[in-house]
Amino acid sequence: RTLAMSVYADLDYSIIDELPAGRTPVNTVAIADQRRDQVVARIRGACGQGQQAYWVCTLIEESETLAAQAAEVTADELRLTLPELRIGLVHGRLKPAEKAQVMADFKAGATHLLVATTVIEVGVDVPNASLMVIENPERLGLAQLHQLRGRVGRGSTASHCVLLYGSPLSQRAQARIAVMRGTNDGFVIAEEDLKLRGPGEVLGTRQTGELNLRIANLERDSHLLDQVKAAAAKLMDGHPEAIDPLIRRWLGENERYGQV
């Protein structure tokens, strides 16, 4: 939606096409939940070589309580399966001091594997963490998946992200996972997200869905948008009396939008 709004307002964007110093691209793979044992074995191998890993739990419902319960169950299961590893747990129901201690232990290398909810999607920097497992990635959008994946690849070691999905996948979920596997470029991901979800309303609250433009198509006509903005500015400066008739012609009962 932000990309779409940059077309209609005095907004601009910059493209950062290089990774920050010391970062490495993250190799992303998608694995069905039926192969969960292989993913656990991969964690054992990575941690056995001195690396650290994340296991991210997701839920459909926006409930911190349910998300915390899911993370707790997963942590208990992994402790039984990987008794040789020190496993931490962090979720939104922890007190701030408890959460800070868990994160400090992980950053210091005191724990090998951190089981977490999506609370770790921003503000976490552990260069030694080179493997992330995102459980049920089909429940998340591209932006959140990209943010989560950004927790690995912060050191010199080759990093990997495993999307542990539940079958069957919808066509849209398949498309999102394909995008994540195909690129690490946040701008490309944002563009693909715009194609998949639509921009929503520029003047309104709906953040997804088609714009329902009568003629234009943002994807097809992107090369014309700068010319359109320049023409609109020229029209406003030179022929302001022509603006209202144009608004009434194209917007009809939505004419009030032209007064915003």
Backbone bond lengths (Angstrom), bond angles and torsions (degrees), N, CA, C in turn:
res aa  C-N    CA-C-N  psi(-1)  N-CA   C-N-CA  omega(-1)  CA-C   N-CA-C  phi
1 R - - - 1.462 - - 1.532 110.31 -
2 T 1.339 117.35 -37.49 1.460 120.44 178.38 1.520 110.81 -62.26
3 L 1.339 116.56 -40.83 1.465 119.69 176.46 1.517 110.60 -60.04
4 A 1.330 116.71 -43.69 1.461 120.31 -179.68 1.517 110.85 -64.39
5 M 1.330 117.32 -41.32 1.461 120.58 -178.19 1.525 111.82 -67.30
6 S 1.344 116.78 -26.89 1.465 118.78 177.99 1.522 111.39 -64.30
7 V 1.329 116.45 -21.42 1.464 120.97 178.22 1.521 110.76 -73.56
8 Y 1.333 117.10 -34.78 1.457 121.70 -169.52 1.526 114.10 -100.70
9 A 1.307 118.24 -7.14 1.464 120.08 -177.55 1.519 109.33 -131.05
10 D 1.324 115.54 177.04 1.462 120.19 179.25 1.525 109.24 -81.17
11 L 1.296 115.04 61.47 1.456 122.03 178.47 1.516 108.23 -117.91
12 D 1.300 115.68 151.90 1.456 120.58 176.06 1.517 107.40 -137.34
13 Y 1.305 117.27 167.75 1.455 120.01 177.69 1.521 108.95 -137.86
14 S 1.318 114.92 154.55 1.456 121.96 176.74 1.520 108.34 -114.57
15 I 1.308 116.19 144.02 1.458 121.43 178.77 1.523 108.51 -105.59
16 I 1.325 116.44 117.98 1.463 122.00 175.37 1.522 106.60 -98.84
17 D 1.322 116.66 106.77 1.462 120.04 -172.99 1.525 113.20 -104.95
18 E 1.344 117.28 18.56 1.453 121.31 176.84 1.519 109.46 -130.03
19 L 1.330 115.76 144.43 1.457 119.74 175.56 1.521 109.68 -73.60
20 P 1.333 118.52 149.28 1.463 120.39 174.19 1.526 110.29 -59.67
21 A 1.308 116.55 157.49 1.463 121.25 -179.63 1.527 110.47 -57.18
22 G 1.322 115.43 135.88 1.457 120.18 177.83 1.506 114.99 86.71
23 R 1.331 118.48 -4.06 1.465 121.41 -179.74 1.525 110.44 -92.36
24 T 1.308 116.05 153.41 1.458 121.57 176.83 1.523 109.63 -125.92
25 P 1.341 117.96 147.11 1.470 119.79 176.34 1.527 110.36 -61.23
26 V 1.319 116.03 148.30 1.464 121.37 -178.78 1.525 109.16 -102.04
27 N 1.318 115.75 124.77 1.464 120.58 175.95 1.525 108.57 -81.77
28 T 1.325 116.92 123.70 1.465 121.43 -175.53 1.522 110.46 -112.78
29 V 1.323 115.71 130.85 1.461 121.23 177.66 1.526 108.88 -127.54
30 A 1.312 116.27 154.19 1.464 122.16 176.81 1.520 108.66 -113.61
31 I 1.328 115.99 128.27 1.464 121.62 -177.06 1.523 108.70 -132.55
32 A 1.316 116.69 133.58 1.464 121.08 179.62 1.523 110.45 -69.54
33 D 1.322 116.25 150.07 1.461 121.42 -177.00 1.530 112.07 -60.82
34 Q 1.326 117.43 -23.08 1.460 120.33 178.25 1.528 112.06 -62.72
35 R 1.333 116.31 -18.89 1.474 121.00 179.28 1.531 110.95 -103.64
36 R 1.301 115.69 28.82 1.462 121.99 -177.83 1.536 111.75 -56.67
37 D 1.321 117.30 -38.81 1.466 120.51 -179.14 1.527 111.23 -59.78
38 Q 1.334 116.85 -36.82 1.460 120.00 178.94 1.528 111.07 -66.43
39 V 1.332 115.82 -36.66 1.466 120.03 178.68 1.524 110.30 -66.79
40 V 1.327 116.32 -42.31 1.469 120.41 177.85 1.530 109.90 -61.76
41 A 1.329 116.67 -41.04 1.465 120.36 178.07 1.526 111.10 -63.20
42 R 1.310 115.85 -35.03 1.471 119.83 178.44 1.526 110.67 -66.16
43 I 1.327 116.71 -38.66 1.463 120.37 176.66 1.521 109.97 -64.34
44 R 1.328 116.43 -43.54 1.468 120.17 178.91 1.533 110.34 -57.73
45 G 1.328 115.85 -43.49 1.454 119.49 -179.37 1.517 112.95 -65.85
46 A 1.337 116.89 -45.07 1.466 120.47 -179.05 1.524 111.13 -63.68
47 C 1.329 116.51 -46.40 1.467 119.85 -179.18 1.522 110.98 -68.23
48 G 1.343 116.65 -31.42 1.458 120.25 176.78 1.515 112.64 -66.07
49 Q 1.329 116.53 -21.86 1.463 121.48 177.94 1.529 112.18 -94.01
50 G 1.336 116.27 10.04 1.458 119.95 176.06 1.512 115.17 93.87
51 Q 1.340 117.19 2.61 1.456 120.04 177.99 1.531 110.38 -90.11
52 Q 1.327 115.82 171.14 1.460 121.79 177.31 1.528 109.38 -121.77
53 A 1.338 115.62 163.70 1.465 119.57 -174.24 1.522 111.04 -144.85
54 Y 1.340 114.03 156.51 1.469 122.43 173.13 1.528 108.65 -112.14
55 W 1.331 115.09 146.43 1.467 121.11 168.93 1.523 106.22 -127.11
56 V 1.323 117.06 111.99 1.465 121.75 -173.64 1.525 109.89 -101.40
57 C 1.338 115.56 126.41 1.465 121.98 178.65 1.524 109.54 -101.51
58 T 1.317 116.43 138.37 1.466 120.53 179.52 1.523 109.60 -127.14
59 L 1.309 115.18 158.19 1.456 122.00 176.11 1.515 109.42 -136.71
60 I 1.329 116.43 152.98 1.461 120.19 175.69 1.522 109.87 -69.20
61 E 1.328 117.06 -45.48 1.456 121.17 -176.57 1.524 110.78 -73.10
62 E 1.321 116.18 141.80 1.457 121.21 175.67 1.527 108.13 -83.45
63 S 1.309 116.93 73.83 1.456 121.41 -177.77 1.516 109.20 -135.81
64 E 1.328 117.26 117.56 1.456 120.47 178.46 1.524 110.89 -64.02
65 T 1.332 116.85 -34.83 1.462 120.20 -179.09 1.521 111.03 -63.69
66 L 1.343 117.02 -49.81 1.456 120.82 179.88 1.523 111.34 -65.36
67 A 1.329 117.13 -39.73 1.462 120.78 178.78 1.526 110.41 -62.51
68 A 1.336 116.83 -41.13 1.457 121.22 179.05 1.525 110.60 -63.42
69 Q 1.338 116.24 -42.19 1.462 120.08 179.24 1.521 110.91 -62.66
70 A 1.341 117.10 -42.80 1.462 120.93 179.16 1.526 110.83 -62.10
71 A 1.323 116.76 -42.32 1.460 120.93 179.33 1.523 110.97 -65.90
72 E 1.330 116.96 -39.54 1.466 120.72 179.40 1.526 111.31 -64.00
73 V 1.330 116.57 -42.89 1.467 120.64 178.56 1.524 110.36 -63.03
74 T 1.329 116.57 -44.52 1.462 120.75 179.82 1.519 110.97 -63.00
75 A 1.332 116.88 -43.07 1.462 120.47 179.41 1.527 110.78 -61.38
76 D 1.329 117.15 -42.69 1.470 120.58 178.93 1.524 110.93 -62.77
77 E 1.337 116.68 -41.99 1.467 120.37 179.56 1.526 111.21 -64.00
78 L 1.326 116.20 -42.24 1.465 120.00 -178.81 1.524 111.27 -69.89
79 R 1.317 117.88 -32.47 1.473 120.33 176.81 1.524 110.96 -65.26
80 L 1.338 116.72 -35.13 1.462 120.37 176.70 1.525 111.31 -70.66
81 T 1.345 115.58 -39.37 1.463 120.48 -177.04 1.522 112.16 -78.16
82 L 1.333 116.80 -32.52 1.467 122.34 -176.55 1.528 110.00 -122.56
83 P 1.333 117.72 65.20 1.471 119.79 -175.60 1.524 113.89 -65.20
84 E 1.336 115.90 -20.17 1.463 119.11 -178.79 1.526 113.02 -79.28
85 L 1.329 117.51 -9.71 1.464 121.19 -178.05 1.524 111.27 -102.21
86 R 1.318 114.95 147.79 1.469 120.87 172.03 1.528 107.44 -90.19
87 I 1.319 116.30 120.16 1.468 121.66 -172.11 1.519 110.26 -117.19
88 G 1.329 115.88 125.17 1.459 121.80 177.06 1.518 111.02 -99.93
89 L 1.325 115.82 165.35 1.466 121.75 -178.26 1.522 109.35 -140.08
90 V 1.338 116.16 128.96 1.464 120.03 177.87 1.527 109.13 -138.33
91 H 1.331 115.17 136.25 1.463 121.06 177.72 1.520 109.26 -155.87
92 G 1.313 115.95 172.98 1.456 121.20 -173.12 1.509 115.45 -69.35
93 R 1.332 118.21 -12.25 1.458 121.01 -179.32 1.523 112.78 -88.06
94 L 1.318 117.11 -8.52 1.462 119.83 177.68 1.523 110.48 -71.93
95 K 1.328 115.59 149.61 1.458 119.74 173.07 1.527 108.70 -68.21
96 P 1.331 117.86 150.38 1.469 120.26 -177.50 1.523 113.63 -52.03
97 A 1.322 117.33 -40.86 1.465 120.09 -179.23 1.527 111.15 -66.06
98 E 1.337 116.37 -39.33 1.466 120.47 178.65 1.522 110.61 -65.97
99 K 1.332 115.54 -43.67 1.461 120.21 179.25 1.531 110.84 -61.87
100 A 1.316 116.19 -43.49 1.464 120.63 -179.87 1.526 110.99 -62.33
101 Q 1.339 117.05 -38.73 1.465 120.69 -179.62 1.522 111.42 -67.69
102 V 1.336 116.31 -41.99 1.469 120.16 178.38 1.528 110.21 -61.41
103 M 1.336 116.36 -44.91 1.459 120.11 -179.38 1.522 111.27 -66.84
104 A 1.331 116.82 -38.05 1.467 120.48 178.85 1.529 110.48 -64.36
105 D 1.334 116.94 -41.14 1.467 120.52 178.39 1.524 110.85 -62.94
106 F 1.326 116.40 -41.11 1.461 119.75 -179.73 1.524 110.74 -66.92
107 K 1.315 116.29 -43.70 1.469 119.64 -179.63 1.522 111.38 -64.56
108 A 1.332 116.56 -33.69 1.463 120.84 -179.73 1.523 112.32 -79.35
109 G 1.332 117.39 -7.44 1.453 120.63 -179.69 1.511 114.10 86.82
110 A 1.337 116.92 9.82 1.466 120.44 179.96 1.521 111.95 -72.91
111 T 1.324 117.64 -21.42 1.465 122.01 174.80 1.524 109.16 -122.04
112 H 1.324 114.96 145.66 1.465 120.10 -178.61 1.527 112.18 -86.22
113 L 1.330 115.49 -40.53 1.468 121.51 -172.15 1.521 109.30 -129.00
114 L 1.316 116.36 131.80 1.466 121.33 178.29 1.523 108.92 -112.17
115 V 1.326 116.02 115.28 1.462 121.74 173.02 1.521 107.08 -89.32
116 A 1.326 116.74 128.64 1.465 119.43 -171.23 1.516 111.11 -147.29
117 T 1.317 115.27 159.02 1.460 121.30 166.28 1.528 106.53 -89.24
118 T 1.305 117.11 -169.60 1.467 120.07 -176.62 1.525 112.84 -74.30
119 V 1.334 118.49 8.09 1.467 120.39 177.72 1.520 111.69 -63.55
120 I 1.329 118.06 -15.51 1.464 120.22 -177.10 1.521 112.76 -91.47
121 E 1.336 118.32 7.07 1.468 118.97 -172.04 1.523 113.55 -66.31
122 V 1.318 118.95 -20.73 1.465 121.19 177.23 1.527 109.40 -135.66
123 G 1.341 115.17 154.42 1.455 121.02 170.53 1.509 116.13 76.06
124 V 1.332 118.58 17.14 1.461 121.61 -179.89 1.524 108.42 -118.21
125 D 1.323 116.83 123.15 1.463 121.34 -176.25 1.525 108.91 -132.35
126 V 1.324 116.24 98.81 1.468 122.29 178.91 1.529 107.22 -127.89
127 P 1.334 118.39 93.11 1.464 121.14 -175.10 1.525 114.17 -57.67
128 N 1.333 117.91 -26.26 1.462 120.45 -177.69 1.528 112.84 -79.06
129 A 1.327 117.56 -9.97 1.466 121.18 178.58 1.525 109.10 -82.43
130 S 1.319 116.29 115.18 1.469 120.06 -174.25 1.525 113.48 -119.82
131 L 1.335 117.43 1.91 1.463 119.92 -178.50 1.522 109.68 -138.20
132 M 1.323 116.18 131.89 1.461 121.12 175.68 1.525 109.08 -129.74
133 V 1.323 114.87 133.72 1.460 121.64 171.71 1.522 107.47 -111.05
134 I 1.326 117.11 123.67 1.469 121.51 175.88 1.522 107.17 -109.52
135 E 1.317 114.89 111.07 1.461 120.35 -178.40 1.528 110.01 -81.26
136 N 1.333 116.14 137.06 1.469 122.11 -178.66 1.527 112.85 53.15
137 P 1.325 118.19 54.76 1.466 121.01 -179.32 1.521 112.83 -63.84
138 E 1.340 116.16 -19.28 1.467 119.70 179.63 1.518 111.91 -64.71
139 R 1.337 117.72 -13.59 1.458 121.24 179.97 1.531 112.80 -87.32
140 L 1.321 116.54 -6.69 1.460 120.49 -176.27 1.522 110.87 -112.75
141 G 1.333 115.46 156.95 1.453 121.32 174.99 1.517 111.12 -84.06
142 L 1.319 115.93 169.21 1.462 120.74 -177.80 1.521 112.58 -61.82
143 A 1.326 117.17 -40.91 1.463 119.77 -177.69 1.525 110.78 -61.27
144 Q 1.333 116.74 -45.02 1.463 119.99 -178.76 1.525 111.41 -69.50
145 L 1.321 117.57 -38.71 1.461 120.27 176.37 1.523 110.80 -60.64
146 H 1.319 116.27 -42.60 1.466 120.58 -179.99 1.528 110.76 -65.83
147 Q 1.329 117.08 -41.06 1.466 120.56 177.71 1.518 110.91 -61.93
148 L 1.315 116.80 -44.80 1.464 120.14 -179.93 1.524 110.97 -63.36
149 R 1.320 116.95 -46.27 1.459 120.53 -179.08 1.521 111.56 -59.48
150 G 1.313 116.47 -27.55 1.458 120.78 179.74 1.510 114.81 -66.49
151 R 1.347 118.04 -6.79 1.470 120.26 176.75 1.518 111.33 -75.62
152 V 1.342 118.16 -17.93 1.464 120.46 175.39 1.530 108.47 -111.21
153 G 1.325 115.57 171.54 1.460 119.40 -175.80 1.510 112.66 80.58
154 R 1.337 117.18 20.46 1.464 121.27 -177.20 1.522 112.67 -99.67
155 G 1.314 116.55 3.20 1.455 121.15 176.80 1.517 110.35 -126.10
156 S 1.327 116.19 -169.36 1.468 120.63 -176.44 1.526 112.85 -85.24
157 T 1.334 117.25 -13.62 1.463 120.89 -179.00 1.530 110.77 -77.64
158 A 1.321 116.68 140.23 1.468 120.66 176.23 1.525 109.63 -56.20
159 S 1.324 116.27 131.46 1.463 120.98 -174.42 1.521 111.34 -115.80
160 H 1.339 114.46 154.82 1.460 120.48 -175.08 1.522 110.22 -138.76
161 C 1.334 114.97 146.63 1.461 122.24 175.23 1.525 107.72 -125.48
162 V 1.331 115.93 125.11 1.463 121.68 179.79 1.522 108.71 -106.52
163 L 1.314 116.86 119.93 1.462 122.30 175.93 1.522 107.44 -93.98
164 L 1.327 115.91 101.22 1.461 122.35 -174.60 1.527 108.77 -92.19
165 Y 1.321 115.61 91.70 1.463 119.97 -169.28 1.529 112.55 -96.89
166 G 1.318 114.48 156.56 1.456 121.48 175.07 1.515 110.33 -97.25
167 S 1.318 116.58 136.11 1.473 121.08 179.92 1.527 110.04 -93.46
168 P 1.352 117.28 153.81 1.473 126.92 -5.91 1.524 111.10 -82.68
169 L 1.328 115.42 155.03 1.457 121.19 178.30 1.523 110.37 -94.98
170 S 1.313 116.48 141.68 1.461 120.32 172.15 1.528 109.03 -70.38
171 Q 1.314 116.50 164.42 1.467 120.08 178.83 1.521 111.15 -61.03
172 R 1.331 116.43 -39.31 1.464 119.14 -179.46 1.524 110.85 -67.65
173 A 1.332 117.42 -39.80 1.464 120.33 177.78 1.523 110.52 -64.55
174 Q 1.331 116.86 -39.99 1.465 120.32 176.26 1.522 110.65 -60.23
175 A 1.326 116.38 -41.03 1.466 120.54 -179.66 1.527 110.73 -64.92
176 R 1.333 117.35 -42.61 1.465 120.40 179.47 1.525 111.03 -63.09
177 I 1.317 116.17 -44.72 1.463 119.70 -179.86 1.528 110.51 -64.50
178 A 1.324 117.39 -38.05 1.469 120.73 177.50 1.523 110.92 -61.93
179 V 1.321 117.38 -39.32 1.468 121.05 177.71 1.522 109.90 -63.34
180 M 1.327 117.41 -45.61 1.461 121.01 -179.25 1.523 111.39 -62.89
181 R 1.308 117.01 -37.32 1.464 120.01 178.90 1.525 111.35 -70.97
182 G 1.323 116.53 -28.92 1.455 120.47 -171.29 1.510 116.26 -87.01
183 T 1.336 118.36 -19.80 1.467 119.17 -174.70 1.521 112.02 -154.03
184 N 1.339 114.42 152.88 1.465 122.16 170.69 1.521 110.94 -107.75
185 D 1.323 116.59 0.81 1.464 122.44 -174.60 1.527 110.08 -80.74
186 G 1.331 116.31 114.09 1.457 120.72 -177.88 1.513 113.41 -61.70
187 F 1.335 117.56 -32.69 1.462 119.90 -179.88 1.525 110.74 -70.49
188 V 1.328 116.51 -41.55 1.468 120.15 176.34 1.525 109.96 -62.11
189 I 1.330 116.45 -41.03 1.466 120.56 179.12 1.525 110.37 -62.87
190 A 1.337 117.21 -40.99 1.468 120.28 178.11 1.527 110.98 -63.27
191 E 1.331 116.93 -40.39 1.463 120.06 178.74 1.528 111.12 -64.83
192 E 1.334 116.19 -42.01 1.467 119.46 179.07 1.524 110.73 -66.82
193 D 1.329 116.31 -36.15 1.463 120.52 177.57 1.526 110.43 -63.65
194 L 1.334 115.85 -38.97 1.465 120.61 177.10 1.530 110.69 -61.87
195 K 1.334 116.52 -41.22 1.464 120.17 179.07 1.530 111.31 -65.68
196 L 1.331 116.10 -41.01 1.461 120.25 -175.01 1.522 112.54 -75.05
197 R 1.328 116.81 -41.54 1.458 120.23 -171.56 1.516 113.53 -100.89
198 G 1.338 116.49 -19.67 1.456 119.30 -174.12 1.520 110.10 80.64
199 P 1.329 117.52 159.36 1.465 121.62 -174.27 1.519 114.62 -82.23
200 G 1.341 118.25 -14.73 1.463 118.99 -173.99 1.514 110.81 76.76
201 E 1.320 116.56 -153.41 1.463 122.02 -177.45 1.523 110.63 -99.43
202 V 1.318 116.06 132.52 1.461 120.39 173.98 1.520 109.64 -74.76
203 L 1.333 116.64 -43.19 1.466 122.23 175.65 1.529 107.51 -109.35
204 G 1.289 116.46 83.64 1.455 121.08 -177.04 1.513 110.35 164.23
205 T 1.328 116.26 -169.69 1.460 121.02 -175.48 1.519 113.57 -108.72
206 R 1.327 118.13 -13.80 1.464 120.53 -176.92 1.521 109.88 -71.63
207 Q 1.343 116.96 122.53 1.455 121.15 -173.06 1.522 113.59 -98.96
208 T 1.321 117.34 -2.87 1.459 120.37 176.18 1.522 108.88 -137.26
209 G 1.322 116.02 171.32 1.457 120.47 179.00 1.515 111.71 100.85
210 E 1.310 115.32 168.05 1.458 120.50 -177.05 1.525 111.52 -75.34
211 L 1.338 114.73 153.25 1.463 120.87 178.63 1.525 112.09 -77.62
212 N 1.328 116.85 -19.42 1.467 121.52 -178.30 1.530 112.09 59.25
213 L 1.327 115.85 40.74 1.456 120.04 173.71 1.526 108.95 -69.48
214 R 1.328 117.00 145.42 1.461 119.97 -174.64 1.526 112.82 -75.21
215 I 1.321 116.22 -34.21 1.462 119.63 -176.63 1.525 111.45 -125.52
216 A 1.316 116.75 -48.75 1.459 121.05 -171.32 1.524 112.41 -73.03
217 N 1.320 114.49 156.86 1.453 123.29 174.14 1.523 106.75 -135.36
218 L 1.335 116.73 120.63 1.461 119.61 -173.14 1.519 112.24 -58.78
219 E 1.322 117.05 -41.66 1.458 119.90 -178.40 1.524 110.88 -69.89
220 R 1.323 116.78 -48.26 1.467 121.19 -176.33 1.519 112.49 -68.17
221 D 1.336 116.44 -37.64 1.464 120.79 -170.90 1.523 113.89 -105.06
222 S 1.324 117.08 19.10 1.466 119.33 -175.19 1.526 112.39 -59.04
223 H 1.342 117.02 -31.57 1.466 120.00 -178.70 1.530 112.34 -70.05
224 L 1.348 117.73 -13.96 1.466 121.39 -178.78 1.527 113.14 -96.93
225 L 1.329 117.10 -9.57 1.461 119.50 -168.30 1.524 113.23 -65.90
226 D 1.330 117.48 -38.36 1.468 119.06 177.99 1.528 110.63 -63.09
227 Q 1.337 116.45 -38.64 1.466 119.78 177.95 1.528 111.06 -65.85
228 V 1.331 116.27 -38.10 1.465 120.22 179.32 1.523 110.50 -64.04
229 K 1.326 117.08 -44.47 1.468 119.86 179.47 1.527 111.15 -62.85
230 A 1.338 116.27 -40.46 1.463 119.78 179.17 1.526 110.60 -64.99
231 A 1.339 116.73 -40.67 1.466 120.44 179.19 1.523 111.15 -65.68
232 A 1.342 117.02 -38.95 1.464 120.75 179.12 1.524 110.98 -64.61
233 A 1.336 116.28 -41.98 1.465 119.64 178.93 1.529 110.89 -64.47
234 K 1.335 115.90 -40.14 1.466 120.25 178.79 1.523 110.96 -64.63
235 L 1.339 116.55 -39.08 1.463 121.16 178.72 1.527 110.85 -64.43
236 M 1.320 116.45 -43.47 1.469 120.18 -179.73 1.522 111.50 -64.22
237 D 1.331 116.27 -37.53 1.468 119.92 -178.83 1.529 112.18 -75.29
238 G 1.340 116.56 -41.59 1.453 119.40 -172.26 1.511 116.13 -97.12
239 H 1.329 116.93 -28.11 1.466 120.16 -176.18 1.529 110.79 -140.33
240 P 1.317 118.00 61.61 1.474 120.22 -177.26 1.524 113.14 -61.06
241 E 1.339 117.32 -25.57 1.464 119.75 -178.85 1.534 112.16 -68.94
242 A 1.324 117.45 -16.63 1.466 120.45 -178.78 1.527 112.71 -86.08
243 I 1.330 116.57 -9.78 1.468 119.72 -172.88 1.525 112.26 -70.95
244 D 1.336 117.42 -48.80 1.468 120.27 -177.69 1.525 112.81 -59.04
245 P 1.343 119.35 -45.46 1.471 118.43 177.01 1.529 113.29 -59.40
246 L 1.329 116.43 -37.18 1.464 119.51 178.24 1.524 111.41 -65.91
247 I 1.339 116.05 -42.20 1.469 120.10 179.09 1.520 110.47 -62.02
248 R 1.333 116.27 -45.18 1.466 119.59 -179.45 1.528 111.38 -64.37
249 R 1.323 115.72 -36.41 1.463 119.74 -178.45 1.527 111.56 -65.62
250 W 1.340 116.67 -43.09 1.459 120.05 -172.67 1.522 114.15 -95.20
251 L 1.319 117.21 -28.41 1.462 119.55 -176.88 1.514 113.60 -100.95
252 G 1.313 117.92 -22.80 1.459 120.28 178.53 1.511 111.96 58.28
253 E 1.342 116.67 -120.87 1.461 120.64 -176.86 1.519 112.71 -69.42
254 N 1.320 116.73 -11.63 1.463 120.04 176.48 1.520 111.63 -90.82
255 E 1.310 116.41 20.78 1.462 122.25 -176.56 1.525 111.83 -54.43
256 R 1.314 117.46 -31.43 1.463 120.54 -176.68 1.528 111.90 -59.57
257 Y 1.361 117.39 -23.68 1.451 119.33 178.50 1.522 111.26 -60.28
258 G 1.295 116.71 -31.09 1.453 119.70 -179.28 1.508 113.30 -68.24
259 Q 1.335 117.31 -12.83 1.457 120.52 -179.02 1.522 112.75 -95.18
260 V 1.361 116.79 -2.68 1.462 120.09 -177.12 1.523 109.89 -70.00
